[in-house]
C-alpha cells in the first residue's frame, strides 16, 4: 500500500520496549534505527506526494529499508 507507515514500533509492536532499550544503550542499533526511520520517511514522502523519481532509485531505497529491517529483527530476536 502506498504511503504505509513502516515504523519499527508498527512493524514489531511486541518488541517496543526492547527497541527503546537498545536505542538507548547500543549506538550501532540506534544508528540503524535512525537510518531505517529516515528511509521510511523518504519512501512514504515519495509515494504519498507522487514525487517523480527513477524506479532504480526508489527500488534501492526500499531494498535498503528491507535490509535494515532484517538486521534489526535479527538483533531483536537474539
Buried (B, 14 or more C-beta within 10 A) or exposed (E): EEEEEBBBEEBBEEBEEBBEEBBEEEEEBEEBBEBBBEBBEBBBEBBEEEEEBEEEEBEEBBEBBEEBBEBBBEBBEE
